[in-house]
């Protein structure tokens, strides 16, 4: 084996060594982040408080915790089930993007309203705003910390 062949083999081995060290470092960072996320309590993004509910479900005064994507409607597969004859099965969806909540009407029969105005497509929703689905009115509130 001459010097050039030996140099190429050493260069290949060093490359593999650095590649494995890099992959090990990436794995350590990922594991550290996963452990940190597991230790942190799950932060609430927002809450909906039921203001009025003529049908009784959900009851007035009930506070519902929101996920980053929260579906609302009559169907039991929704995050928030609204038992109201004027609510569609899949009525609306609330999404948290950045620092703002948005409500999207999912082509419901009777529409979705924010502070009395009908929502066409996607509309921003601020804390303290009232959302109406069917005859049920809900208020978006900040989380308690």
Order of alpha helices (4+ residues) and beta strands (2+ residues): alpha-beta-beta-beta-beta-beta-beta-beta-beta-beta-beta-beta
